[in-house]
Amino acid sequence: MAGLATTALVKSYIRPVVPNNAAIAANTPNITTNNRKIGTTILTATTVTAAQTGTVFLVDSNNDSSFNITLPTPAAGLYFLFVVSDSTGDSDITITTGSSSLEMEGIYNNAGVLTTIPNASSSATWNSSNDTVGDYVEFYGMTTTVWHVRAASAVSGGMTFAVGP
């Protein structure tokens, strides 16, 4: 029985539970769910602030314009989760640190293959042709220059990491 509980815990860690999109459709900002705040859907270029730590952002690529989401400077304890909520558009969505001196490190699940994020990466991009509803990326502030990242994409190449904002 302990094995079943451990399996459930691991599964919830790999794929976080996100509320039904219908509940988000009302654009009710900052509803607290499981100690996380549900933010509004991101449709265009956005700069996230440190004050929004703990927020789950639903990212919608259902338009024809690519856009960037810029993270704040990392700091120990900051946390953000971005989840693809609609992937029917033709736009790439890039989450950037805003500076090549601010780095991302960690691993991501690339369609079932655990992959190390390249050294000195400072941007993560959902590719419009491969992103899938439910793909996600989490950012944990580790130091004043490093974001620890954990991400998953259902389709190989759904997300890529690169050096430079």
Order of alpha helices (4+ residues) and beta strands (2+ residues): alpha-alpha-beta-beta-beta-beta-beta-beta-beta-beta-beta-beta-beta-beta-beta
